[in-house]
């Protein structure tokens, strides 16, 4: 029956968008909380060692490249999160803010950290 096929298609689209939302949320939080802080600290330490004449510039560039890659991955995860949220909102016809908050993982304080 055509109505059942449409219901299945919408259900699959909802499940897919929700999975993307949850995965992007988890990735962004992991990067923000666990990967970026030590990378930022390492970059600062390496930069200070370079400024003190104890390390070469290639060490600084390597640490900076690692930090930039992590920041890019974090921003990509945030973009994916918001894209999935927008897709879900389009599918349900309302803002996720008006839906039970258990259905939408929230990203608190997700602003990228300042560039060095």
C-alpha positions as CSV (number, residue, x, y, z in Angstrom):
1,X,0.0,0.0,0.0
2,X,1.3,3.4,-1.0
3,X,0.6,5.1,2.4
4,X,2.6,2.4,4.2
5,X,5.5,2.9,1.8
6,X,5.5,6.6,2.5
7,X,5.3,6.0,6.3
8,X,8.3,3.7,6.1
9,X,10.3,6.2,4.0
10,X,9.6,9.0,6.5
11,X,10.4,6.7,9.4
12,X,13.7,5.8,7.8
13,X,14.5,9.4,7.1
14,X,13.8,10.3,10.7
15,X,16.0,7.5,12.0
16,X,18.8,8.4,9.7
17,X,18.7,12.1,10.6
18,X,18.5,11.3,14.3
19,X,21.5,8.9,14.1
20,X,23.5,11.6,12.3
21,X,22.5,14.1,15.0
22,X,23.5,11.8,17.9
23,X,26.8,10.8,16.2
24,X,27.7,14.4,15.4
25,X,26.9,15.4,18.9
26,X,29.1,12.7,20.4
27,X,31.9,13.5,18.1
28,X,31.8,17.3,18.8
29,X,31.6,16.7,22.6
30,X,34.6,14.3,22.5
31,X,36.7,16.7,20.4
32,X,35.7,19.7,22.5
33,X,36.2,18.0,25.9
34,X,39.0,15.4,25.3
35,X,41.0,16.1,22.2
36,X,41.2,19.9,21.9
37,X,42.3,20.9,25.4
38,X,45.5,18.7,25.4
39,X,46.3,19.7,21.8
40,X,45.9,23.4,22.7
41,X,48.1,22.9,25.8
42,X,50.7,21.0,23.7
43,X,50.8,23.8,21.1
44,X,51.3,26.4,23.8
45,X,54.1,24.4,25.4
46,X,55.8,23.8,22.1
47,X,55.5,27.4,21.2
48,X,57.0,28.5,24.5
49,X,59.8,26.0,24.0
50,X,60.4,27.4,20.5
51,X,60.4,30.9,21.8
52,X,63.0,29.9,24.4
53,X,65.2,28.4,21.8
54,X,64.6,24.8,22.9
55,X,62.7,23.5,19.9
56,X,62.7,24.0,16.1
57,X,60.1,25.7,14.0
58,X,59.1,22.4,12.4
59,X,57.9,21.2,15.9
60,X,55.7,24.3,16.2
61,X,54.3,23.8,12.7
62,X,53.5,20.1,13.5
63,X,51.7,21.0,16.7
64,X,49.9,23.8,15.0
65,X,48.8,21.6,12.1
66,X,47.5,19.0,14.6
67,X,45.5,21.7,16.4
68,X,44.1,23.1,13.2
69,X,43.0,19.6,12.1
70,X,41.2,19.0,15.4
71,X,39.5,22.4,15.2
72,X,38.4,21.7,11.7
73,X,37.0,18.3,12.7
74,X,35.2,19.9,15.6
75,X,33.6,22.5,13.3
76,X,32.7,19.8,10.8
77,X,31.0,17.8,13.6
78,X,29.1,21.0,14.7
79,X,28.0,21.6,11.1
80,X,26.8,18.0,10.8
81,X,24.9,18.3,14.1
82,X,23.1,21.4,12.9
83,X,22.4,20.0,9.5
84,X,20.9,16.9,11.0
85,X,18.8,19.0,13.4
86,X,17.5,21.1,10.5
87,X,16.6,18.0,8.6
88,X,14.8,16.6,11.6
89,X,12.9,19.9,12.0
90,X,11.9,19.8,8.4
91,X,10.6,16.2,8.7
92,X,8.6,16.9,11.9
93,X,7.5,20.3,10.9
94,X,8.5,22.0,14.1
95,X,11.5,23.2,16.0
96,X,13.3,20.6,18.0
97,X,13.2,23.0,20.9
98,X,9.5,22.4,21.1
99,X,10.0,18.6,21.3
100,X,10.9,16.6,24.4
101,X,14.5,17.5,25.2
102,X,15.4,13.9,25.6
103,X,15.0,13.5,21.9
104,X,17.7,16.1,21.0
105,X,21.1,15.9,22.6
106,X,22.2,19.5,23.4
107,X,25.6,20.9,22.7
108,X,26.5,23.3,25.5
109,X,29.3,25.8,25.0
110,X,30.2,24.6,21.6
111,X,31.9,27.7,20.4
112,X,35.3,26.9,19.0
113,X,38.2,27.9,21.2
114,X,40.3,30.9,20.3
115,X,43.0,30.5,17.7
116,X,46.5,30.9,19.1
